[in-house]
Amino acid sequence: MILSIVLTCLLVLVFSVLGLAGALALPMMREKAAETGFSVTAYRRIGVLQVAGAVGVALGPAVPLLGGLAGAGLLLLLAGAVVVHLRQGDGVAKLAPAMVCAVLVAAYLAVLFA
């Protein structure tokens, strides 16, 4: 139970902060959008999806199906992030956050449905 709460809180925090920063097109996120070849509008949409995922993960303990779907959606977003980093030839330092988040989401899903 404690692991479930910790993973849920961590994922909600991470994806809420990143998603809001992207959706609001903060300067740091505008730079990342340009760096990755995305338009600011596309990056905003990704941010909205991250916030939606965070909300779904937060509701996951009460509605496991919703939490599972949200987790799966976040895994798809993270897989896309990994692909973008690999295509750009980014090193481990830029690839690691997406990989760590993917492991955390996978752990959340495993605990949610255990």
C-alpha positions as a Markdown table, in Angstrom:
| # | Residue | x | y | z |
|---|---|---|---|---|
| 1 | Met | 0.0 | 0.0 | 0.0 |
| 2 | Ile | 2.8 | 2.4 | 0.9 |
| 3 | Leu | 4.6 | 1.7 | -2.4 |
| 4 | Ser | 1.4 | 2.4 | -4.3 |
| 5 | Ile | 0.9 | 5.7 | -2.6 |
| 6 | Val | 4.5 | 6.8 | -3.1 |
| 7 | Leu | 4.5 | 5.9 | -6.8 |
| 8 | Thr | 1.1 | 7.6 | -7.3 |
| 9 | Cys | 2.3 | 10.8 | -5.6 |
| 10 | Leu | 5.6 | 10.8 | -7.4 |
| 11 | Leu | 4.0 | 10.3 | -10.8 |
| 12 | Val | 1.3 | 12.9 | -10.2 |
| 13 | Leu | 3.9 | 15.4 | -9.1 |
| 14 | Val | 6.3 | 14.8 | -12.0 |
| 15 | Phe | 3.7 | 14.8 | -14.8 |
| 16 | Ser | 1.6 | 17.6 | -13.3 |
| 17 | Val | 4.6 | 19.9 | -13.2 |
| 18 | Leu | 6.0 | 18.9 | -16.6 |
| 19 | Gly | 2.6 | 18.9 | -18.2 |
| 20 | Leu | 1.6 | 22.4 | -16.8 |
| 21 | Ala | 5.0 | 23.8 | -17.9 |
| 22 | Gly | 4.4 | 22.4 | -21.4 |
| 23 | Ala | 0.7 | 23.4 | -21.6 |
| 24 | Leu | 1.6 | 27.0 | -20.4 |
| 25 | Ala | 4.5 | 27.1 | -22.9 |
| 26 | Leu | 6.9 | 28.4 | -20.3 |
| 27 | Pro | 10.2 | 29.6 | -21.8 |
| 28 | Met | 12.1 | 26.4 | -20.9 |
| 29 | Met | 9.5 | 24.3 | -22.7 |
| 30 | Arg | 9.6 | 26.6 | -25.7 |
| 31 | Glu | 13.3 | 25.9 | -25.9 |
| 32 | Lys | 12.8 | 22.2 | -25.6 |
| 33 | Ala | 10.1 | 22.3 | -28.3 |
| 34 | Ala | 12.5 | 24.0 | -30.7 |
| 35 | Glu | 15.3 | 21.7 | -29.7 |
| 36 | Thr | 13.2 | 18.6 | -30.5 |
| 37 | Gly | 11.7 | 20.0 | -33.7 |
| 38 | Phe | 8.1 | 20.3 | -32.3 |
| 39 | Ser | 6.0 | 23.4 | -32.6 |
| 40 | Val | 5.0 | 25.1 | -29.4 |
| 41 | Thr | 1.4 | 24.1 | -30.1 |
| 42 | Ala | 2.4 | 20.4 | -30.4 |
| 43 | Tyr | 4.3 | 20.7 | -27.1 |
| 44 | Arg | 1.3 | 22.3 | -25.5 |
| 45 | Arg | -0.8 | 19.4 | -26.5 |
| 46 | Ile | 1.7 | 17.0 | -25.1 |
| 47 | Gly | 1.6 | 19.0 | -21.9 |
| 48 | Val | -2.2 | 18.6 | -21.7 |
| 49 | Leu | -1.8 | 14.9 | -22.2 |
| 50 | Gln | 0.7 | 14.7 | -19.4 |
| 51 | Val | -1.7 | 16.6 | -17.1 |
| 52 | Ala | -4.5 | 14.3 | -18.1 |
| 53 | Gly | -2.3 | 11.3 | -17.4 |
| 54 | Ala | -1.4 | 12.7 | -13.9 |
| 55 | Val | -5.1 | 13.1 | -13.1 |
| 56 | Gly | -5.8 | 9.5 | -14.2 |
| 57 | Val | -2.9 | 8.2 | -12.2 |
| 58 | Ala | -4.2 | 10.1 | -9.2 |
| 59 | Leu | -7.6 | 8.5 | -9.5 |
| 60 | Gly | -6.1 | 5.1 | -10.2 |
| 61 | Pro | -6.3 | 3.8 | -6.6 |
| 62 | Ala | -10.0 | 4.5 | -6.6 |
| 63 | Val | -10.7 | 3.6 | -10.2 |
| 64 | Pro | -8.1 | 1.1 | -11.3 |
| 65 | Leu | -9.2 | 0.9 | -14.9 |
| 66 | Leu | -8.8 | 4.7 | -15.3 |
| 67 | Gly | -5.4 | 4.5 | -13.6 |
| 68 | Gly | -4.3 | 1.7 | -15.9 |
| 69 | Leu | -5.4 | 3.6 | -19.0 |
| 70 | Ala | -3.7 | 6.7 | -17.8 |
| 71 | Gly | -0.5 | 4.7 | -17.1 |
| 72 | Ala | -0.6 | 3.1 | -20.5 |
| 73 | Gly | -1.0 | 6.6 | -22.1 |
| 74 | Leu | 1.9 | 7.9 | -20.2 |
| 75 | Leu | 4.0 | 5.0 | -21.3 |
| 76 | Leu | 3.1 | 5.8 | -24.9 |
| 77 | Leu | 4.2 | 9.4 | -24.4 |
| 78 | Leu | 7.4 | 8.3 | -22.8 |
| 79 | Ala | 8.1 | 5.8 | -25.6 |
| 80 | Gly | 7.7 | 8.7 | -28.0 |
| 81 | Ala | 10.1 | 10.8 | -26.0 |
| 82 | Val | 12.7 | 8.0 | -26.1 |
| 83 | Val | 12.3 | 7.7 | -29.9 |
| 84 | Val | 12.8 | 11.5 | -30.3 |
| 85 | His | 15.9 | 11.4 | -28.1 |
| 86 | Leu | 17.3 | 8.5 | -30.0 |
| 87 | Arg | 16.6 | 10.0 | -33.4 |
| 88 | Gln | 18.4 | 13.2 | -32.3 |
| 89 | Gly | 21.4 | 11.2 | -31.1 |
| 90 | Asp | 21.0 | 12.5 | -27.6 |
| 91 | Gly | 23.2 | 11.0 | -24.9 |
| 92 | Val | 22.3 | 9.2 | -21.8 |
| 93 | Ala | 21.8 | 12.4 | -19.8 |
| 94 | Lys | 18.9 | 13.5 | -22.0 |
| 95 | Leu | 17.5 | 10.0 | -22.4 |
| 96 | Ala | 17.6 | 8.9 | -18.7 |
| 97 | Pro | 14.7 | 11.0 | -17.4 |
| 98 | Ala | 12.2 | 9.4 | -19.9 |
| 99 | Met | 13.6 | 6.0 | -19.1 |
| 100 | Val | 13.4 | 6.5 | -15.4 |
| 101 | Cys | 9.8 | 7.8 | -15.7 |
| 102 | Ala | 8.9 | 4.8 | -17.8 |
| 103 | Val | 10.2 | 2.5 | -15.2 |
| 104 | Leu | 8.2 | 4.3 | -12.5 |
| 105 | Val | 5.0 | 4.2 | -14.6 |
| 106 | Ala | 5.5 | 0.5 | -15.2 |
| 107 | Ala | 6.1 | -0.1 | -11.5 |
| 108 | Tyr | 2.9 | 1.9 | -10.8 |
| 109 | Leu | 0.9 | -0.3 | -13.2 |
| 110 | Ala | 2.4 | -3.5 | -11.7 |
| 111 | Val | 1.5 | -2.4 | -8.1 |
| 112 | Leu | -2.0 | -1.1 | -9.2 |
| 113 | Phe | -2.9 | -4.5 | -10.7 |
| 114 | Ala | -1.1 | -6.7 | -8.2 |
